[in-house]
């Protein structure tokens, strides 16, 4: 009968009540967006009317209602039994002949090949709504071929309305069980088992930052990525530069992709797919080319614009015709619901023994007893407030995840099931550790910290941490002086961009070099000079996939800087060129072959003096190349550059000339180059330095060190160090006054402005242009600026008579 079947060509988003959310969205894309170049496989829906007819024909309504009415809603102790009985009722029921024929006729008519292979997906009427995703709650069946297998798969989809996780999800969302119905989408199978597949978001899924498109992918069928069985490749695309046809991929992270799910070669209806080991050469290769990433990103923009809201989507690449397809799209449910009124920040107060680490999900910290489990069947061992440690999670874990304090998995990436559920629950999770279940002992107390950037840490024992809640909506951002951030970790950028700010006053690239690159730049330029075989192997491993080892350094630095530039675009991001000391550089892989030993590295071979010297010049040229790519090829002209520890005007000019020879010329493409004012000579000769540079940033720590003659590394005299010493303050005031007179920008980066209202008032009264704060001090720092401005205003007003 016709009302049992709806072709995709007959379906729009308004048909959710007839075909469920998933299929309605597929029909909408198939009908409305294929003209925009988006490929979506054809198919048909087995309608809600067909499902209700099936239930009525077998007189199952009352039996199913009775089972759901009898649920233990307090502890859900009989959830597993009730769900199993409901599913058995449906699987034992008879498929009416007229419904069978309708499904078979549609299968034979719509698809071109004889006995085509199809994907059979459940689609519930309450699914893919802004308030409820139902992601993974119901079953999908891949590689289905032939009439008998198709009818069985449809019935299995009907039964999946009563999986344990779906029942619990409806309870959590207050949906009436008898008012949620199931449709089934039968869609031409994209042979991604011979290609690749994945999922995407039209925003950054961790922070909700809306100018990012996040795409992740694996080899083979997409179940591995959804279930978190493997760690996928990840790509971040910046929307504004994508729209300008500039280089827009700001991050590419290679996942392990150790498993590939493929279609079985035999007609085994019970096991239509196989999960096999991925060949090593494919593990080391990205699943998508840059052109394919950009194509998917452009499709994501079209979909988001059409639906007028953030979306998540599934994509697949056919291994035979190599064409990309969108196979599902739904409203993004986490950040659509979120009202960011308060900013909660966590800071670890002590650091203990690191047991394992992985991708950080969320930005919180939690502690609890570890419960190492293998399967959801052991869920009864998990107690309220414990931390689940397991190989991977799937939707079968969902009923128990609400009571966990945190999640640690060996496998999975930022878009795995564990990550998605953790974000929905607001839980703390560390995924993709590879060894969590081996290193963490069952029952031991552990602390999970996701407040240290992109990498989540699992510490042994219960550590101390602080938690700060700031009501951003009540924070008044002053116009002048600007309140900026000090930032080093790109993994924090999108979250920190949500704070009130005027951009980044100091971006330290040392974090990127130490943590994301790890290799001394000169060891990449002169690899032959690295003699230690273990270090040579490490370098070869890290730079695998790069034809030129130098390109590895440039690419990683580009990604880190571009991520922060994108997060704060179009606000200024002032990038300080590298300022490691020799002992710090020596700690990088291969570094000991290129760094001299110094008695006092703090005032030794550092900053500007390195850049033009033969010992580091080639390394500095790599830094310059990266900055030119970020600014000119990627369009981030909000990046400004800054030179640290510049002792003399002459060496400042040497550095400026060297940068100009690399294409980084002052004024070209609005480039500004600043100098750190952290040596008394910078202040005393400010007029001469102002002829070379566009502005100054006062580094109060080093300026205090050199004013008072204190080695910041010496614990013996640490008590004498004081940024607010009268001599230090006098130099700071002098620097601000000179810069104002010279009409040059001047800022300060340091902790003192957030710690002391008096010090902030001094800066404001003297006329500073900007003050940069660490993230944990930003809100307090803004309050101090506002208080200082108010105080200045009151002083300028005549007193009442």
C-alpha positions in Angstrom: 0.0 0.0 0.0 1.3 3.4 -1.0 1.1 5.1 2.5 3.6 2.5 3.8 6.3 3.8 1.5 7.6 7.4 0.8 10.4 7.9 -1.7 13.1 10.4 -0.8 11.9 12.6 -3.7 8.6 12.9 -1.9 9.9 13.9 1.6 10.8 17.2 3.1 11.7 18.3 6.7 8.0 18.9 7.3 7.4 15.1 7.2 9.0 14.2 10.6 5.6 12.9 11.9 5.4 10.5 8.9 9.0 9.4 8.5 10.9 10.5 11.6 13.6 13.1 12.0 16.5 11.3 10.3 14.6 10.4 7.1 12.9 13.8 6.9 16.3 15.5 6.9 17.6 13.1 4.2 14.6 13.9 2.1 15.1 17.6 2.6 18.7 17.5 1.5 17.9 15.1 -1.5 15.2 17.5 -2.7 16.4 20.9 -1.8 20.3 20.8 -1.8 21.3 18.4 -4.6 21.1 21.4 -7.0 23.8 23.0 -4.8 26.2 20.1 -5.7 25.6 18.0 -2.5 25.6 14.3 -3.2 23.0 12.3 -1.2 22.2 8.7 -2.0 18.6 8.0 -3.1 16.2 5.8 -1.1 12.8 5.4 0.5 11.2 5.4 3.9 9.1 2.7 5.5 6.7 5.1 7.2 5.4 5.5 10.7 2.1 4.3 9.3 3.7 1.0 8.4 5.2 0.7 11.9 1.9 1.3 13.5 0.2 -1.1 11.1 2.8 -3.7 12.0 2.2 -3.2 15.8 -1.6 -3.2 15.4 -1.6 -6.2 13.1 0.2 -8.2 15.8 -1.8 -6.6 18.7 1.3 -5.5 20.5 0.2 -2.1 21.8 -1.0 -3.1 25.2 1.8 -5.6 25.8 4.4 -2.9 25.1 2.6 -0.3 27.2 2.4 -2.7 30.1 6.1 -3.4 29.9 7.0 0.3 29.9 4.5 1.0 32.7 6.2 -1.7 34.8 9.6 -0.1 34.6 11.4 0.6 37.8 11.9 4.3 37.3 13.9 4.7 40.5 16.8 2.3 39.9 15.9 0.9 36.5 16.6 -2.6 37.9 14.4 -4.3 35.4 15.4 -2.2 32.4 17.3 -5.0 30.7 14.6 -7.5 31.2 11.8 -5.2 30.0 13.8 -4.1 26.9 14.6 -7.7 25.9 10.9 -8.7 26.3 9.8 -5.8 24.2 12.3 -6.5 21.4 11.4 -10.2 21.4 7.7 -9.4 21.0 8.5 -7.4 17.9 11.0 -9.9 16.4 8.6 -12.8 17.0 5.8 -10.9 15.3 4.6 -11.5 11.7 5.3 -9.0 9.0 1.9 -8.6 7.2 2.0 -9.7 3.5 0.9 -6.3 2.1 3.6 -4.5 4.1 6.2 -7.0 2.9 5.2 -6.5 -0.7 5.3 -2.7 -0.4 8.9 -2.8 1.0 10.1 -5.3 -1.7 8.4 -3.4 -4.5 10.0 -0.1 -3.4 13.4 -1.8 -3.1 13.1 -3.3 -6.6 11.8 -0.1 -8.2 13.9 2.7 -6.7 17.4 1.2 -7.0 19.0 0.6 -10.3 21.0 -2.7 -9.7 19.4 -6.1 -9.3 19.5 -6.9 -5.6 21.4 -3.6 -4.6 23.2 -3.3 -1.4 21.5 -0.8 1.0 21.9 0.8 4.4 18.8 0.4 6.6 18.5 3.0 9.3 16.0 3.6 12.1 14.3 7.0 12.2 12.2 8.0 15.2 9.6 10.7 15.3 11.2 12.4 18.3 14.7 12.1 16.7 17.1 14.8 15.5 15.1 17.6 17.1 16.9 20.5 18.7 16.1 19.3 22.2 16.9 15.6 21.7 19.4 13.9 19.3 18.6 10.3 20.0 22.0 9.7 18.4 22.9 6.0 18.4 19.8 5.1 20.4 18.3 3.0 17.6 19.9 0.5 15.3 21.2 0.8 11.8 22.2 -2.1 9.5 24.7 -1.9 6.7 25.5 -4.0 3.7 22.0 -5.4 3.4 21.2 -7.2 0.2 18.1 -9.1 -1.0 14.5 -9.3 0.0 14.8 -11.5 3.0 17.7 -9.7 4.5 15.9 -6.3 4.0 12.7 -7.5 5.7 14.7 -8.8 8.6 16.6 -5.5 8.9 13.4 -3.5 8.9 12.0 -5.6 11.7 15.2 -5.2 13.7 14.9 -1.5 13.3 11.3 -1.6 14.6 12.6 -3.6 17.6 15.4 -1.2 18.3 12.8 1.3 19.5 13.1 -0.7 22.7 16.8 -1.0 23.2 17.8 -0.4 26.8 19.5 2.9 25.9 16.5 4.2 23.8 14.1 3.4 26.7 16.3 5.1 29.2 16.8 8.1 26.9 13.1 8.6 26.5 12.7 8.4 30.3 15.5 11.1 30.7 13.9 13.4 28.1 10.3 12.8 29.4 9.0 11.4 26.1 5.9 9.1 26.4 7.0 5.7 25.1 3.7 5.1 23.3 4.0 8.5 21.5 7.3 7.9 19.9 7.1 5.9 16.6 9.7 4.4 14.3 10.2 4.8 10.6 13.0 3.1 8.6 15.2 4.7 5.9 16.4 2.4 3.2 19.2 4.1 1.4 21.6 3.1 -1.4 24.8 1.9 0.3 27.8 4.1 -0.3 30.7 1.7 -0.4 32.7 3.6 2.1 34.0 0.2 3.4 36.3 0.4 0.4 36.8 4.1 1.0 36.3 6.2 4.1 33.7 7.9 6.2 33.1 10.1 9.2 31.1 12.9 10.8 31.2 16.6 11.1 29.9 19.6 13.0 29.3 23.1 11.7 30.8 24.4 15.0 33.7 23.4 17.2 32.1 20.7 19.3 34.0 21.3 22.5 33.5 25.0 22.9 30.6 25.7 20.5 32.8 28.2 18.6 30.7 28.9 15.5 33.3 29.9 13.0 34.8 26.4 12.8 33.7 23.3 10.8 35.0 20.2 12.5 35.4 17.1 10.3 36.7 13.7 11.4 37.1 10.5 9.5 38.2 6.9 9.4 38.9 4.3 6.8 36.0 2.0 6.1 32.4 2.3 7.5 31.6 5.0 9.9 30.5 2.8 12.8 34.0 2.8 14.2 34.0 6.6 14.6 30.6 6.8 16.1 31.3 4.0 18.6 34.7 5.3 19.4 36.4 2.1 18.4 39.3 4.0 16.8 40.8 7.4 17.0 40.0 9.3 13.8 41.7 11.9 11.7 40.5 15.4 12.5 40.3 18.6 10.4 39.3 22.1 11.5 38.2 24.5 8.8 37.8 28.3 9.4 34.5 29.5 7.9 35.5 33.2 7.1 38.6 32.2 5.1 36.7 29.2 3.5 34.2 31.8 2.1 37.1 33.9 0.7 38.7 30.8 -1.0 41.9 31.2 1.1 43.8 28.4 2.7 41.2 27.5 5.4 42.3 24.3 7.0 43.7 25.5 10.3 44.3 22.1 11.9 45.0 18.5 10.7 45.4 15.8 13.3 46.4 12.3 12.2 44.4 9.6 14.1 45.6 6.1 14.7 42.7 4.5 12.7 43.9 1.0 13.7 40.7 -0.7 12.6 38.7 -0.6 9.3 35.1 -1.9 9.2 34.3 -3.4 5.8 31.4 -5.3 4.3 31.5 -9.1 4.5 32.2 -10.9 1.3 29.7 -13.6 2.1 25.9 -13.2 2.3 25.8 -13.7 6.1 22.8 -11.7 7.2 23.8 -12.0 10.9 27.4 -10.6 10.3 27.2 -8.2 7.3 30.4 -6.3 8.4 33.9 -7.2 9.6 36.2 -5.1 11.6 39.8 -5.7 10.5 43.2 -4.3 11.1 44.1 -1.2 9.1 47.3 -1.6 7.0 50.2 0.5 8.4 50.5 2.7 5.3 46.9 3.7 5.6 47.2 4.5 9.3 49.9 7.0 8.4 47.8 8.6 5.7 45.0 11.1 6.1 41.6 9.8 4.9 40.8 13.0 3.0 42.9 15.3 0.8 42.8 19.0 1.5 40.5 19.5 -1.5 38.1 16.9 -0.2 38.1 18.5 3.3 37.2 21.9 1.7 34.5 20.3 -0.4 32.8 18.8 2.6 33.2 22.0 4.5 31.5 24.0 1.7 28.7 21.4 1.8 28.5 21.9 5.6 28.1 25.7 5.0 25.3 25.1 2.6 23.5 22.7 5.0 23.9 25.1 7.9 22.6 28.0 5.9 19.6 26.0 4.7 18.6 24.9 8.2 19.6 28.2 9.7 21.2 26.5 12.7 24.4 24.6 13.7 24.3 21.1 12.3 26.1 17.8 12.6 26.3 15.5 9.7 27.6 12.1 8.5 29.6 11.7 5.3 31.0 8.8 3.3 33.4 8.4 0.3 32.7 5.5 -2.1 35.8 3.5 -2.6 34.8 2.6 -6.2 33.8 5.9 -7.8 35.6 8.0 -5.2 32.7 10.4 -4.8 31.8 12.1 -1.5 28.2 11.8 -0.1 26.3 13.3 2.8 24.3 10.4 4.3 22.8 12.2 7.3 22.3 15.7 8.8 20.7 16.8 12.1 20.6 19.9 14.3 23.5 20.0 16.7 22.0 19.4 20.2 24.6 20.4 22.8 25.4 24.0 22.0 21.9 24.7 20.5 20.6 24.3 24.1 23.4 26.1 25.9 23.1 29.6 27.2 26.6 30.8 28.0 25.9 33.2 30.8 28.6 32.0 33.2 32.2 31.0 32.5 33.4 28.2 34.8 37.2 27.8 35.0 39.2 25.1 36.7 42.8 25.1 37.7 44.8 22.2 39.1 46.4 23.2 42.3 48.9 20.3 42.5 50.3 17.9 40.0 50.9 14.3 41.0 51.9 11.2 39.1 50.5 11.1 35.5 49.0 7.6 34.9 47.9 8.2 31.3 46.8 11.0 29.0 44.5 11.5 25.9 42.2 14.0 24.3 40.4 16.3 26.8 36.7 16.5 26.5 35.2 19.5 28.4 37.3 21.8 30.5 36.7 20.5 34.0 38.4 18.5 36.7 37.0 15.6 38.7 38.2 12.9 41.0 36.8 9.5 42.0 37.4 5.8 42.3 38.3 4.1 39.0 36.1 1.3 37.8 37.8 -0.6 35.0 35.1 -2.4 33.0 35.2 -4.4 29.7 31.5 -4.4 28.6 28.2 -2.8 29.5 27.2 -6.2 31.0 29.4 -5.2 34.0 27.6 -1.9 34.5 26.2 -3.1 37.8 29.7 -2.9 39.2 29.8 0.8 38.6 28.7 3.0 41.6 27.5 6.5 41.7 30.4 9.0 41.5 32.9 6.5 40.1 35.0 7.0 37.0 34.4 4.6 34.2 37.6 3.3 32.6 37.1 1.1 29.6 38.3 0.2 26.1 35.6 2.2 24.4 31.9 3.1 24.9 28.9 2.6 22.7 25.3 3.6 23.0 24.8 0.4 25.1 26.6 2.2 27.9 24.2 5.2 28.0 21.8 4.0 30.7 24.6 4.0 33.3 26.7 7.0 32.2 24.6 9.5 34.0 26.0 8.3 37.4 29.7 8.5 36.5 32.0 11.2 37.7 34.1 10.9 34.6 35.1 8.7 31.6 38.4 7.4 30.5 38.7 5.3 27.3 41.6 3.7 25.4 40.1 4.4 22.0 38.1 7.2 20.3 38.6 10.8 19.4 36.7 14.1 20.0 33.7 12.9 18.1 33.5 9.4 19.4 30.4 8.2 21.3 32.2 8.7 24.7 33.1 12.3 23.7 29.6 13.2 22.5 27.9 11.7 25.5 30.3 13.4 27.9 29.6 16.8 26.3 25.8 16.1 26.5 26.1 15.2 30.2 28.6 18.0 31.0 30.9 15.2 32.2 34.7 15.2 32.2 36.3 12.7 29.9 39.7 11.7 28.6 39.5 9.6 25.4 42.0 7.9 23.2 44.5 7.2 26.0 45.5 3.8 24.3 46.5 2.4 27.7 44.1 3.6 30.3 42.7 0.2 31.1 46.2 -1.2 31.6 47.7 1.7 33.6 44.8 2.4 35.9 44.0 -0.1 38.6 40.4 -1.0 39.3 39.3 0.7 42.5 42.1 3.2 42.8 41.4 6.9 43.4 42.3 9.0 40.4 41.9 12.7 39.2 40.9 13.6 35.7 42.1 17.0 34.5 40.8 18.5 31.3 41.7 22.1 32.2 45.2 22.0 30.8 44.5 22.4 27.1 43.7 19.8 24.5 45.5 17.0 26.4 43.5 15.5 29.2 45.6 14.2 32.1 44.8 11.3 34.5 46.6 11.6 37.8 47.0 9.0 40.5 45.2 9.9 43.7 42.8 12.7 44.6 44.4 16.0 43.9 43.4 19.5 44.9 42.0 22.0 42.3 40.2 25.3 42.3 36.9 26.2 40.5 35.9 29.7 39.6 32.5 30.8 38.2 32.4 34.1 36.4 29.2 35.7 35.2 30.4 37.0 31.9 27.2 38.8 31.1 27.9 41.2 34.0 31.5 41.8 33.0 31.9 45.3 31.4 34.7 45.3 28.9 36.4 48.7 29.0 37.1 50.5 25.7 40.5 51.8 26.8 42.8 50.4 28.0 42.2 47.1 26.2 42.0 43.9 28.2 43.7 41.2 26.4 44.7 37.6 27.0 48.1 35.8 27.4 47.8 32.5 25.7 50.2 29.7 24.7 48.1 26.5 24.1 46.0 26.4 20.9 43.8 23.8 22.6 42.5 26.5 24.9 41.9 29.1 22.2 38.2 28.5 21.3 37.1 28.3 24.9 39.1 31.4 25.9 37.7 33.4 23.0 34.3 33.2 24.7 35.7 35.3 27.6 35.3 39.1 27.3 38.5 40.3 25.6 40.1 42.6 23.1 42.2 39.8 21.6 45.6 38.4 22.5 48.3 40.7 23.9 50.9 37.9 24.1 50.9 34.6 22.3 53.9 32.4 23.4 54.9 30.0 20.6 57.2 28.1 22.9 54.3 25.9 23.9 53.7 24.8 20.3 57.4 24.2 19.7 57.8 22.1 22.9 54.5 20.2 22.9 53.3 19.9 19.3 56.6 20.0 17.4 59.0 18.6 20.0 62.1 18.8 17.8 64.8 21.5 17.8 64.4 23.4 14.5 68.1 23.2 13.7 67.9 19.4 14.1 65.4 19.5 11.2 67.6 21.8 9.1 70.8 19.9 9.8 69.5 16.4 10.5 73.0 15.0 9.7 74.4 16.6 12.8 72.1 14.6 15.1 74.2 11.6 16.0 72.2 9.8 18.6 70.3 6.9 16.9 67.3 7.0 19.2 66.8 10.7 18.6 67.2 10.2 14.8 64.5 7.5 14.9 62.2 9.9 16.9 62.7 12.7 14.4 62.1 10.3 11.5 58.9 9.0 13.1 57.5 12.5 13.9 58.3 13.9 10.4 57.0 10.8 8.5 54.7 12.0 5.7 56.7 15.2 5.1 59.0 15.2 2.1 61.1 17.9 3.9 61.8 17.7 7.6 61.8 21.5 7.8 58.2 21.5 6.4 57.1 19.6 9.6 58.2 22.4 11.8 56.5 25.1 9.6 53.3 23.1 9.3 52.9 22.4 13.0 53.7 26.0 13.9 51.3 27.3 11.2 48.5 25.1 12.6 49.0 26.2 16.2 49.2 29.9 15.4 46.3 29.8 12.9 44.1 28.1 15.5 44.6 31.0 18.0 44.3 33.6 15.2 41.0 32.0 14.1 39.6 31.9 17.6 40.1 35.6 18.1 39.6 36.8 14.5 39.5 39.7 13.6 40.9 40.9 16.9 44.6 41.4 17.2 46.8 38.4 18.2 50.3 39.5 19.0 52.7 36.5 18.4 56.0 36.7 20.2 58.7 35.0 18.2 60.5 32.2 20.1 62.0 33.1 23.5 63.5 29.8 24.8 66.7 30.0 26.7 69.6 27.7 25.7 68.9 25.2 28.5 65.2 25.0 27.3 66.1 24.6 23.7 68.6 21.9 24.6 65.8 19.8 26.0 64.1 19.5 22.6 64.8 16.4 20.5 68.2 16.9 18.9 68.7 20.2 20.8 71.9 19.3 22.6 73.8 19.3 19.4 73.0 23.0 18.7 72.9 24.7 22.1 75.9 26.0 24.1 76.1 25.5 27.8 75.6 28.7 29.7 76.0 29.6 33.4 73.1 31.9 33.3 70.8 31.3 30.3 68.2 33.8 31.6 70.5 36.7 30.5 72.4 34.7 27.8 71.9 33.6 24.2 68.1 34.3 24.0 65.6 36.5 22.1 66.7 38.8 19.2 70.4 37.9 19.5 69.7 34.3 18.4 67.7 35.3 15.3 70.5 36.7 13.1 73.3 34.5 14.6 74.5 31.5 12.6 73.8 29.2 15.5 70.0 29.7 15.1 69.4 31.8 12.0 68.0 28.9 9.9 65.6 28.1 12.7 64.4 31.6 12.9 63.8 31.6 9.1 61.4 28.6 9.7 59.5 30.7 12.2 59.3 33.5 9.7 58.1 31.2 7.0 55.3 29.9 9.2 54.2 33.5 10.1 54.1 34.4 6.4 51.9 31.4 5.6 49.5 32.3 8.4 49.2 35.9 7.4 49.4 35.9 3.6 48.1 32.4 2.5 45.5 31.9 5.3 44.4 35.6 5.5 45.0 36.1 9.2 46.3 39.7 9.0 45.1 40.1 12.6 48.5 38.4 13.5 51.0 41.0 14.7 54.6 40.0 15.5 56.8 40.8 18.5 60.5 40.5 19.1 61.6 39.5 22.7 64.8 40.4 24.6 66.2 42.9 22.1 69.2 44.4 23.8 70.3 47.1 21.3 68.7 49.2 18.6 71.3 47.8 16.1 70.3 44.2 16.7 66.6 45.2 16.4 67.3 46.6 13.0 69.2 43.4 12.0 66.1 41.3 12.9 63.7 43.7 11.1 65.9 43.5 8.0 66.1 39.7 8.2 62.3 39.4 8.6 61.8 41.8 5.6 63.9 39.5 3.4 61.5 36.7 4.3 58.5 38.8 3.2 57.5 40.0 6.6 57.9 43.7 6.0 56.5 46.3 8.3 53.4 47.9 6.8 53.0 45.2 4.1 49.5 43.7 4.4 49.1 45.8 7.6 51.9 44.0 9.4 53.0 45.6 12.7 56.1 44.4 14.5 56.5 45.2 18.2 59.4 44.9 20.6 59.2 43.6 24.2 60.2 46.4 26.6 61.9 44.1 29.2 65.4 45.5 29.3 66.2 48.9 30.8 67.9 49.8 27.5 64.5 49.5 25.8 63.1 52.2 28.1 66.1 54.5 28.1 66.4 54.4 24.3 62.7 54.2 23.6 63.0 57.0 21.0 65.6 55.1 19.0 63.7 51.7 19.3 60.5 53.5 18.1 62.1 54.2 14.8 62.6 50.4 14.2 59.4 49.0 15.8 55.7 49.8 15.7 55.1 49.6 19.4 56.1 48.2 22.8 54.9 45.5 25.2 56.3 45.8 28.7 57.5 42.4 30.0 57.3 43.3 33.7 59.0 40.1 34.9 62.2 40.4 32.9 62.3 44.2 33.4 62.1 43.7 37.1 64.8 41.1 37.0 67.2 43.3 35.2 66.3 46.5 37.1 66.9 44.8 40.5 69.7 42.5 39.3 67.7 39.4 40.4 68.1 36.0 38.7 64.5 34.8 38.4 65.7 31.2 38.5 67.4 31.7 41.8 65.4 30.4 44.8 67.8 32.0 47.3 66.8 35.6 46.4 63.3 34.9 45.1 61.8 36.8 48.0 63.4 40.0 46.7 61.6 39.9 43.4 58.8 42.4 43.2 57.2 43.8 40.1 55.9 46.7 42.2 59.3 47.8 43.5 59.7 51.5 43.1 62.6 51.3 40.6 60.7 48.8 38.4 57.5 50.9 38.5 59.5 54.0 37.6 60.8 52.4 34.5 57.3 51.1 33.6 55.9 54.6 33.9 58.7 56.1 31.9 58.1 53.5 29.1 54.4 54.3 28.9 55.0 58.1 28.9 57.6 57.9 26.2 55.4 55.6 24.0 52.5 58.0 24.4 54.7 61.0 23.4 56.0 59.0 20.4 52.4 58.0 19.5 53.4 54.3 19.6 51.2 51.6 21.1 52.3 50.3 24.5 50.9 47.4 26.5 51.9 45.3 29.5 51.7 41.5 30.0 52.1 40.3 33.6 50.4 39.1 36.7 50.7 42.3 38.7 47.8 44.1 37.0 45.4 41.4 38.2 46.8 41.0 41.6 47.0 44.6 42.5 44.4 47.3 42.0 47.0 49.9 42.9 49.3 48.7 40.2 46.5 48.7 37.7 45.5 52.2 38.6 49.1 53.3 38.0 49.0 51.8 34.5 45.6 53.3 33.7 46.5 56.8 35.0 49.8 56.8 33.1 47.9 56.1 29.8 48.7 52.5 28.9 46.9 51.2 25.8 46.4 47.5 26.8 47.0 45.0 29.6 47.3 41.3 28.9 46.2 38.8 31.5 46.5 35.0 32.0 43.0 33.4 31.5 42.5 32.7 35.2 43.2 36.4 36.0 41.3 38.0 33.2 37.9 38.7 34.9 39.7 40.0 38.0 42.0 42.1 35.8 39.0 43.7 34.0 37.4 44.5 37.3 40.7 46.2 38.4 40.8 48.2 35.1 37.1 49.3 35.6 37.8 50.3 39.2 40.8 52.3 38.1 38.9 54.1 35.4 36.1 54.9 37.8 38.7 56.2 40.3 40.3 58.4 37.6 36.9 59.8 36.5 36.1 60.7 40.1 39.4 62.5 40.5 38.8 64.5 37.3 35.4 65.7 38.5 35.2 68.8 40.7 34.1 68.1 44.2 30.7 69.1 45.3 30.4 72.5 47.1 
